[in-house]
Amino acid sequence: MLEAEVNNDRTILDYLNEDCWRAVLQYVPAQDLIRTERASRRWQAMVLTYLQGINITIVERGKTRHNTCKLELSEDTIKSFESWTQKLGPSVVNTYCNSLESLAIIKENCPNIEALQLQFAESVAPEQLLPHNLRENFKFLQQVYFYECSISDPCVSEFLANRPLQELEFYYCYALTGLCFKTINLSNLKSLVIYSCHAMKPKYIVPVIDRLGELTKLKVVCVRKELLEEMQLVLDYMPKLEWLELCDGLRMRCNSSKPLSRLTRLKHLKLSCQLGNRDVEAVTRCCRELTTLDLTDCQGLTSCSVELICRHLGARLTWLSLGTFYEAEDDDVVALIRGCPHLTLLYVGGAGSLTPALPARAAAARGELRVRGARRLTLHLAHTNLADPGYLDEVKGQYEEMKTEYEDLTVVLEYSDDYGG
């Protein structure tokens, strides 16, 4: 009887060694663990011991990387941001801050921070960032992201000091002109993103391109058209690029495809410009490592473009988007499926001459390939005449009813913001 009473006082911690409960806790979100810390002092100590031994990412939204712990800032989960960074600070490797106060807390409690996102909605003066600059603080910081910041070029220069970062990204920073690039240390930069920063000027950015020789990722989206057009001409100063996106909403001119064709290491390319068959020939023939190609906003594509894509890239492509392929016909889509056997997504938009027979023909072409290990193909046709009820009424009775699911193929006919990319 006494033995039974003693056993009732035992908990799971008495039955599992440290390796076992660590293995169990890795499947429990950090915010759930934190909610349970009040169960007992012993449980609290165990939770803190576990959390202090892993990499923690504090995020506002979005996904975390593999083997990191997501800890969302919310009143329900964290009573005090400051108290939790004091408890877990050395384990925090990635976080964001939205005020000078939270930046000071992170600087004080998170000595091992590697990635930091700044979200200053209010304007910040350079002298306010002086106590936090990278010259003296955040010695392990390698990735800095400015997101929706009302921040000036002198502020960016003051904060970054002369730190040789690996990743630098600007999102919706409408006050930035690019003047800060004159002082930023670009010698070790691997990734640069400039997204929706409409004040960025070519005269400040193009002259520093020759300092970006180590860059492997460049994404310049929704900026001045003249900036994109001038950057096309200096792409070969970044010979190590593997990921490139140059896009705007106005379809810039393709001034020259020669610098682009010299990027022989490219694996991902997204463009929005007027492309002729000569441009398609130059890019597909020289950039033979491409596995994803997004020409969603590139007008001028023809059946000849299809033949070139299949001939030069067909063996590698897994993702292809041709969103303004106005001249596309059934034969072009079938040719792409046959010529690119490893595709998992094919997006064709803008076409007005496709027929309801296409899905069955596409499925048959996919079935003929029988590529070992090939994944299912999604054929996205939501922005073509096949998604128009009026057109389908006109041809009703002339074709068999379209199916959207086949053995190796899914056909998408309804609009979605995310079409698999």
N, C-alpha and C positions, 0 to 999 in steps of 0.2 A: 504493500500500500504506500509506504513511504517512498519506495523506488519510483512508483508511478507519478507521485506528486513532483518529484525532482525532475522527471522527464518532461512534465508539462511546462517547466520553466525554460526549457531549451528552445532556441530559435534556429532558423535556417543557417545562421552564421556558425552555429555549433556543429553542423553536419557537413558544411562545405569548407574546404581549405581555400586559401586566397586565390589560387589559380582558377578554381571552379567558379567562385562568385564573380571574379572579373570576367570570365567567359560568359556568364549569364547577363551581367550588367551591360555588356557592350551592345545588347539588343534593346536596351531601354533608353529612350530619349532623355537628354540631360534635364529638360524641364520637368519631366515626370519624376526623376530621381530627387530633384530639389524639393518637389512637393512632399516627398516622403521623409525628408530629413528630420522632421519633428517627431517621428515615431518613437525614437529613443535616442539617448546620447550615444549609445554604442552604434546604432544604425547611422546616425549622423557622422560619426567618426569614420565609419566604413565608406559611406558615400563620398565624403571629402577626400579620403585617401585614394579612392578610385578616380575621382574627377581630376585630382592633381597629377595623375599619371598619364593623362591622355591629352591630345591636342584639342583645344576648344575654339570654336568659331562662334562669335556673337554676331548675329545678323538681324536685319530688320525684315527682310523678305528674301525669297529665292532659295536655292539649294546650296548645300555645303558640299565640299569635296569628300572623297572617300576617306574613311578613317578619321574624320573629324566629328566633333560633337556640336550639334546645333543648339544654341541657347538664345531664344528670342527674347528681346527686351519687352516685357509687358508687366503691368502691375500685378496681374494674377500670379505670374511665375517668379518674378524677382522683386522683392520688396524695396530693395535699394541697390541700384547699379553700383554704387561705390562700395557697399559692404560685400557684394559678390565678387567684384574685381579684387578686393583685398583678400578674399578667401581663395580665389582661383586664378588670380592674376598671372602667376608664372606659367600656367598652362595655356593661357590665351595666346593664340598665334595669329588670329584674324578677327578684326572687329571694325565697327564703325563708330563715328561720333558726330553729333549734330550741334555741338556748342563748344566754346572754349573751355567751359567747366568740365565737360565729359572728356575732352582732350587732355586736360590736366590730370584727371583721375587715371586715365589710361597710361599716361606717361609715368605716373607715380607707382602704379600697381602691376603693370604688364611689361616686364623687362624683356620678354622674349618675342614680342610682337613682330610678325613678318609681313603682314598685309593690313593696310588701314584704308578705310573709306571715309572721306570727309564730306559731310553734308551740311554746309553752313548756309542756311536760307538768308540770314542777315549778313550785311556787308561786314567784312573784317579788315581792319587796317593792318599794314605790314608790321607795325610795332607791337600789335597784339599777338602776332604769331612768333615774335622774336624769342620768347622764353621756351618755345616748343620746337624750334627748328631742328632739322636732322643733322646739323653740324655737331650738336652736343647730346642729342637724345635719340631714342629708338635705334640703337646700334645694329639691330638685326633686321630692320625694316628694308624690304626689297621691292614691295609692291604698294603703290599709292594710287588711289582712285578718288577723283573729285567728282561728286555727283550732285547736280542741281545746286552748285555753289555760286553765291554772289561774291565772287572773289576776283581780284585784279591780277594782272601779270606780276607786279612787284610783290604781291602777297605770295604767289606761287614760288617765285624766285627766293623769297626770304625763307619760306618753309622748307623747301627742298635743299637749300644751301648748295653744296657741291656733291651730294650723295650720288654715287653711281648706281642707280636703280636698275632693276630688271624689267619691271612692268610699270607703265604710266598711262592712266586713262582719264579722259575728260568727257563727262556727259552733261549736256544742257548747261554749260558754263558760258552764258551769253555775253559776259563782260570781257572774256579773254580774247586778245588779239593775236597771240602767238609770240609776242615780244619776249616772253619768259624763256623761250627756247634758246635765246642767245646766251643765257647763263646756266641753263640746266646741263648737268653732266650726262651726256648721251652715250658715253663710251661703252657701257655694258648693257644698254637697253635691248631687251629681246622682244618686247611687246609694246606697241603704241596704239591707242584708240582715241580718236577725236570724233565725238558723236554729237550732232546738233549743237555745234558751237559756231553760230552764224557770223560772229565778229572776227573769226580767224582770217588772217590776211596772208596771201602767198608771199609777200615780200619779207615776212618774218620766218616762214616755215621752209620754203623751198631752199634758201641758202644753207640750212643746217642738214639737209638730206645726206650730204657726204659724211656726216658724223654718225649715221645710222647703219653702218656696215654690219653690225652684229644682229640687226633686227630680223626676227623670224615671223613676226605677225604685225601687220599694219591694217588698221580699219579706220577709214575716213568716210563718214556717212553724214548726209544732211548738212553740208557746209556750203560755202560759196562755190558756185559752179566754176569760176575761174581758178580757184585753188585746186580742184580736182583735175581740171584740164592741164594745169601746169605740172602737177605731180606725175601725171602720166609720162612726162618727158624725162624724168629723172629717176625712174624706178630702178634702173640698172645700177644705181649707187647702193642698192640694198640686195646684193646677190644671194643672200642666205634666206630670203623670204620663202616661207612655206604656206602662209595664210595671207591673202590679200583681198580686201573689200574696198572698192571705190564706187560710191553710190550717191546719187541725189535724186530729187523728184522731177528733174527737168531734162534728164537724158543728155548729158554732156556730149560734146563731140569727141570722137576718137582721133586725136591729133596724130598719133603714130603708135603702131602696135609693136615697133621694133624694141623699145626698152622693155616692154612687157614680155615679149617673146624670149628675152635673155634670162628670165627668171626660171631657170631649169629645175629648181627644187620645189616649185609650187605644188602643193597638194590640194589647196582650196582656193577657188577664185570666184569672186562675185563682182560683177560690173553692171553699170547702167549707162549705156552709151549707144551711139549709132555704130553698128558693126557691119562692115561689108564682108563678102566672102574671102577677100584677101586677108582681112584682119583675123577672121576665124581660122584660116589656113595657117597663118603665122603663129598664132597662139597655140592651137592644138598640135601642130607639128613639133614645136620646140618645148612646150611645157608638158612633157610626156609623163610626169609623175602625178598629174591631177587625178584625184579620186572624186572630188565634188566640184561641180561647175554650175554656177548660178548666173544665167543670163536673162533673168526675169524681166528686166526693163530694157533689154537691148533689141531695138527694132532692126529690121533689115535681114532677118534670118530667112533662109530659103531651103529648098530641098538639097541644094549643094552644101549648105552648112551642115545638114544632117549627115551627108556622106563623109564630110571631113571629120566630124566628131567621131563617127563610128570607126573610121579608118585609123585615126591617130590615138584616140583615147578609149576606144571601146573595150579593150582588155582590162582596163583599170577602173573605169567609172562605176561608182556605187550610187551616186546622187546627181540628178540632172534636172535643172529647171529652165524652161524656155517659155517665159510668161507672156511674151509679146510675139509669138510665132503666128502671125496673122495668115500666112499662106499655107499653114499646115493642113495636110490631107491625111486620110487613113493610112496610105502607103508610107508616109513619113514617120508616123508613130510606130507602125509595125517594124519599119527598118531600124529605128532606134532600139526597140526591144530586142531584135535579133542581133544587132551589132554591138550591144552593150549587155552582155549576158549576166553581169554581176549587179545590175541596177537593183536597188531596193525602193527607190522613188523616182518617178518620172512625172514632171509637172509640165503640162502644155496648156498655155492660155492664149486667148485672143482669137483662136481659130473660129471661122464661121462656115467651113465646108466639110466638117466631119459628118459621118453618117452613123446611125444607130447600129450598124453592123460592126463598128470598130471594137467594142469591148470583147465580142466573141473572137474576132480576128486576133486581137492582142493576147487573149488568153491562149489561143492556139499557138501563137508564135512563142510565147513564154514556155508553154508545155513542151515544145519541140526541142528546146535547148538542153534540158535535163542536166544542168550544171551541178556537179557534186557539191553539196554544202550550201547551195544558193538559198538565200532567204526569199520570203514572199515579196513580190513587187506591188507597190501601190501606184496606180496610174491616176493622176489627179487631172480631171477634165472639167472642174467646176466653173471655169471661166471660158467655156467654149459654147458653141451653139447646142451641144448635147445637153446642157443644163437649162436650156430655154424651153419652157412648156409650150410656148407658141409654135416654135419650130417642130417640136415633137408631135403636136396636133396636126400640123400640115402633112407630115410624112406617115401618119398613123396608118397601119395596114400595109405599108410598103416594105417594112422590115419586121423581123421578129422582135418581141419585147426585150429591151436591154436588161441584162443581169449585172449586178455589181460585185458578186462574189463567185470566184472560180477557184480551182484547185491551187494554182500558184499565183493568183492575181486578185487584187482588190481594186475596184474602180470607184473613185470618189466623184460624185456629181453635185454635192452640196458644198456651198462656200464655207470656208473655215480660215481664220487668221493664221492658224498653224497648219501647214501642209507637209509636215514631216521634217522640216529642217531644224 
